[in-house]
Amino acid sequence: MVGFGVAFDQHTSLALVISQQRILVVGETVIEAPMALRSRYTDAFPYRHIFQQAMLDAARWIAAPKPQLPDDGYDEHADQDHKSLRNLEPVFDAANVLPPITAYYVMRVGRLPLVAAWVTGFVLQGQFRAFLSGTPHLVPFTPMTSAAFIVFTLYMVPDPATTPLKPLRQALFGFSVAMVYGALQMMHKVFGLFFALLIVCAIRGLSLHIYALWKRWTRNENAGAGIAGAVPAPAVGNAALERSEGA
């Protein structure tokens, strides 16, 4: 499955945009979605050879039935550029499946405060940077429309293995990632999302290790002080010991 991901990512940016709507990858399962756009009917065909190679590497490939997309399947009274469907046949985009899956995942792992704090902090730092630089206030929101931001927000930041358990600490963690990201953006550093998460995780991990060492040191100090301050038992004389044995 690693080979499939590498081969898939080597295509152009246009192909990656197309794949976000046409193809859904969940673990080792590739789902080819039946889209409602006639102009996108054959978008997944150039990736068929990649899917076939992925199947040889133990991946699963699910292709939904191709829709017919007849004229009566669209509402002719709707807007010309945004015609709505009549639900005559099963059609959906890959992006339509992601919101409920990701929302369920975030709530299931108990990281909703972390994600909320991260998004709130991202908005605040973006508006602060826009105020300082004099750019339009909508410009800092553009990264939120990318697939990288969605994956980062819903899967990388709320990783259960590297994030706090308590809600307050989760909120502090997510907000810290947003603030570090804002600082990296002001320094014009690329890959700010990933480096911000790396920096916050490194600081948190180092802090936990220092705190554990401090607790161990104080526990040893207290134990040593208790041993040194203990009152020794009175010594029993030989005569008294002999009397007790004779009795």
Buried (B, 14 or more C-beta within 10 A) or exposed (E): BEEBEEBBEEBEEEBBEBBBBBBBBEEEEBBBBBBBEEEBBEBBEEBEEBBEEBEEEEBBBEEEEEBEBEEEBBEEEEEEEEBEBEEEBEBBBBBBBBEEEBEEEBEEBBBBBBBBBBBBBBBBBBBBBBEEEEEEEEEBBEBEEEEEBBBBBBEBBBEEEBBBEEBEBBBBBBBBBBBBBBBBBBEEEEEBBBBBBEBBBEEBEEEEEEEEEEEEEEEEEEEEEEEEEEEEEEEEEEEEEEEEEEE
